[in-house]
Amino acid sequence: MSLYADLHLHTNFSDGSDAPAVVVARAAELGFSALAITDHDTVSGLAEGGAAASEHGIEFLCGTEISAIFARREVHVISLGIDPENVPLVEALRNLREERVARADAIILRLNALGVAVEGAQVRARAGRGAVGRLHIARELHAQGVTKTVQRAFDKYIGEGRQAFVPKVCLPCREAVDLIHGAGGLAFVAHPGVGGNVHRKLPDLLKLPFDGIEVYHTRHTPGQVTRFRKLADEQGLLISGGSDCHGGGDAGPLDIGKVRVPYVQVERILGALGRH
């Protein structure tokens, strides 16, 4: 029987819709042998996720997805195998979350100035225990009937270049990689084929001490998967990937199960972490 993993999953500790235990149970139902929770700029859901994975007999990798900046472009960095109690990492993530709240407040002020009545308290309530972000604002606009869809909120109001857009504060990419390594983890360039021009920056990005590339992703084309896998092999880099699932409902489509990373890649990652 073939074994597979999903190493890019979000929970309601960031902008996902479901609790970590629910995400893990769903992965178990789909037959995954390994998974990683990689919430945006937080490690808060890892304890719950790890406990649930242990109950289901699933290999669990502690992770996070860090917002970083490289050559004036936003780059997401996936960490796998980190120590979730590492103080420098935890403090850096806390600062990023505080910046997220400040950014959300600034976006709401711009929306109000445009005549769109949305309150910070409503957005924070929607985020619950998660790190507040633009997606929570978009969901609130959709819930109020301001926009017909969640995506329309980005397209009309809060996406890059729109009137209520406010840039995100990010860590320098090298600092993000160094924090991950300092926490005992491995750093991967997240979904290089998605949005912007990250794939064009890959040769320069990979001059930083990245450990691998997220080759498999729901929004990568078969051609991109082949190209990124070849690049990883040529440079002796690890290969990761996952569905980037945020749950269902207004969080978007339930993407878990659409991407299955061969378990041999997990074995390589565990070997690099000294766990196998």
C-alpha positions in Angstrom: 0.0 0.0 0.0 1.3 3.5 -0.9 1.8 5.9 1.9 1.2 9.7 1.5 1.5 12.9 3.4 0.0 16.4 3.5 2.6 18.8 4.8 0.7 22.1 4.4 -2.5 22.4 6.4 -4.1 25.4 8.2 -6.4 25.4 11.2 -8.5 28.0 13.1 -5.4 29.1 14.9 -4.7 31.2 11.7 -7.1 31.5 8.8 -8.5 28.0 8.6 -12.0 27.1 9.6 -11.4 23.9 11.7 -9.7 23.0 14.9 -6.5 21.1 14.7 -8.1 17.9 16.0 -10.7 18.1 13.2 -8.0 18.7 10.6 -6.1 15.6 11.8 -9.2 13.5 11.9 -10.0 14.4 8.4 -6.4 13.5 7.3 -6.8 10.2 9.0 -10.1 9.4 7.3 -8.3 10.1 3.9 -5.6 7.6 4.8 -2.7 10.0 5.2 0.3 8.6 7.1 1.9 11.9 7.9 0.9 15.6 8.1 2.1 19.0 9.2 0.1 21.9 10.5 1.6 25.1 9.1 -0.5 27.9 10.4 0.4 31.5 9.4 2.8 33.1 11.8 1.8 31.0 14.8 2.6 27.7 16.5 -0.4 27.8 18.8 -2.3 24.9 17.3 0.6 22.4 17.3 0.0 20.9 20.7 -3.6 20.0 19.9 -2.6 18.8 16.4 0.2 16.7 17.7 -1.9 15.0 20.4 -4.6 14.2 17.8 -2.1 12.8 15.4 -0.7 10.6 18.1 -4.2 9.2 18.8 -4.6 8.4 15.1 -1.1 6.9 14.7 -0.1 9.6 12.1 3.4 11.0 11.9 3.2 14.7 12.8 5.6 17.5 11.9 5.4 20.8 13.8 5.4 23.6 11.3 4.4 27.2 10.5 4.1 29.4 7.4 6.1 32.6 7.9 5.4 35.8 5.9 8.8 37.0 4.6 10.1 39.6 2.1 12.8 39.0 -0.5 13.8 41.5 -3.2 10.6 43.5 -2.4 8.4 40.5 -3.0 6.4 38.7 -0.4 7.6 35.1 0.0 6.1 32.5 2.2 8.5 30.2 4.1 7.3 26.8 5.3 9.0 25.4 8.4 8.9 21.7 9.3 10.2 20.0 12.4 10.5 23.1 14.5 10.6 23.2 18.3 7.3 25.1 19.0 8.7 26.4 22.3 11.8 28.0 20.8 11.8 31.5 22.3 13.3 33.5 19.5 10.9 32.0 17.0 7.9 32.3 19.2 8.7 36.0 19.9 9.2 36.8 16.2 5.9 35.1 15.3 4.1 37.1 18.1 5.4 40.3 16.6 4.2 39.3 13.2 0.7 38.6 14.7 0.6 42.0 16.4 1.5 43.6 13.0 -1.4 41.6 11.5 -3.8 43.2 13.9 -2.5 46.7 13.2 -2.8 46.0 9.5 -6.3 44.8 9.9 -7.3 47.9 11.8 -5.7 50.1 9.1 -7.6 48.2 6.4 -10.9 48.7 8.3 -10.3 52.4 8.6 -9.8 52.6 4.8 -13.0 50.6 4.3 -14.9 52.9 6.6 -13.6 55.9 4.7 -15.0 54.3 1.5 -18.4 54.1 3.2 -18.1 50.3 4.0 -19.3 49.8 7.5 -17.2 47.1 9.1 -15.9 47.1 12.7 -12.7 45.7 14.2 -14.6 43.9 16.9 -16.6 42.0 14.3 -13.5 40.9 12.4 -11.6 39.9 15.6 -14.7 37.8 16.7 -14.7 36.1 13.3 -11.0 35.3 13.7 -11.7 33.7 17.1 -8.5 32.3 18.5 -6.8 32.6 15.2 -4.3 35.3 14.0 -6.5 38.0 12.4 -5.8 38.6 8.7 -7.3 39.9 5.5 -9.3 36.7 5.0 -11.3 37.4 8.1 -12.1 40.9 6.8 -13.1 39.4 3.5 -15.4 36.8 5.2 -17.0 39.6 7.2 -17.7 41.7 4.1 -19.2 38.6 2.5 -21.3 37.8 5.5 -22.7 41.3 5.6 -23.6 41.1 1.9 -21.2 43.8 0.9 -19.7 41.4 -1.6 -21.2 38.4 -3.3 -18.2 36.2 -2.5 -15.2 36.2 -0.2 -12.9 36.5 -3.2 -14.8 39.5 -4.5 -13.8 41.4 -1.3 -10.2 41.0 -2.3 -10.9 41.9 -5.9 -12.9 45.0 -5.1 -11.5 46.3 -1.8 -8.6 44.7 0.0 -6.4 43.0 -2.7 -3.1 44.5 -3.8 -3.7 47.7 -5.7 -7.3 48.2 -4.3 -8.3 51.2 -2.3 -8.4 49.6 1.1 -5.2 47.6 0.6 -2.4 47.9 3.3 0.9 46.2 2.8 1.9 43.4 5.2 4.9 43.7 7.5 7.1 40.7 6.8 10.4 39.3 8.1 13.4 39.5 5.8 13.6 36.1 4.2 17.1 35.3 5.5 15.9 36.1 9.1 12.9 33.7 8.7 15.2 30.9 7.5 17.7 31.5 10.3 14.9 31.5 12.9 13.6 28.2 11.6 17.1 26.7 11.7 17.6 28.1 15.2 14.4 26.3 16.2 15.7 23.0 14.9 13.6 22.9 11.8 13.9 22.9 8.0 13.0 25.8 5.8 11.1 25.4 2.4 10.2 27.9 -0.2 6.4 27.7 -0.1 4.3 27.2 -3.3 6.8 29.0 -5.7 4.3 28.6 -8.6 1.5 30.5 -6.9 1.0 34.2 -7.5 3.6 37.0 -8.1 6.9 36.2 -9.6 8.4 34.0 -6.8 9.3 31.3 -9.4 11.4 33.8 -11.2 13.2 34.6 -8.0 13.9 31.0 -7.2 17.6 31.0 -8.4 18.3 34.0 -6.1 16.1 32.7 -3.3 17.9 29.4 -3.2 21.2 31.1 -2.6 19.8 31.5 0.9 20.3 28.4 3.1 16.9 26.9 2.3 16.6 23.1 2.9 13.9 22.5 0.2 11.2 23.5 -2.1 7.4 22.9 -1.8 7.1 21.1 -5.0 3.5 19.7 -4.6 0.7 22.1 -4.2 -3.0 22.3 -5.1 -2.4 25.2 -7.4 0.8 24.0 -9.1 0.3 22.7 -12.6 1.8 19.3 -13.6 4.5 21.2 -15.5 5.4 23.2 -12.5 5.6 20.1 -10.3 8.0 18.5 -12.8 10.1 21.7 -13.0 10.3 22.3 -9.3 11.1 18.6 -8.6 13.9 18.6 -11.1 15.3 21.8 -9.6 15.2 20.3 -6.1 17.0 17.1 -7.4 19.6 19.2 -9.2 20.4 21.2 -6.1 20.2 18.4 -3.6 17.2 20.0 -1.9 14.4 18.3 0.0 10.9 18.1 -1.5 7.8 19.0 0.4 4.2 19.8 -0.4 0.6 19.7 0.5 -2.9 20.9 -0.1 -2.7 24.3 1.7 -6.2 23.4 2.9 -8.0 26.1 5.0 -11.1 24.0 5.6 -14.5 24.3 4.0 -17.4 26.7 3.8 -16.4 30.3 3.4 -12.8 29.3 4.0 -12.8 28.0 0.5 -12.9 24.6 -1.1 -12.0 21.5 1.0 -8.7 20.9 -0.7 -7.3 18.2 1.6 -6.8 15.0 -0.3 -6.1 16.7 -3.6 -2.4 16.6 -3.1 -0.6 13.5 -1.9 3.1 13.8 -1.2 4.9 10.4 -1.5 6.0 9.2 1.9 9.6 8.8 0.6 9.8 12.6 0.8 8.7 12.5 4.4 11.4 9.9 5.2 14.0 12.2 3.6 12.8 15.1 5.7 12.7 13.0 8.9 16.3 11.9 8.1 17.4 15.5 7.7 15.8 16.2 11.1 17.6 13.3 12.6 14.4 11.6 13.5 14.8 8.4 11.4 
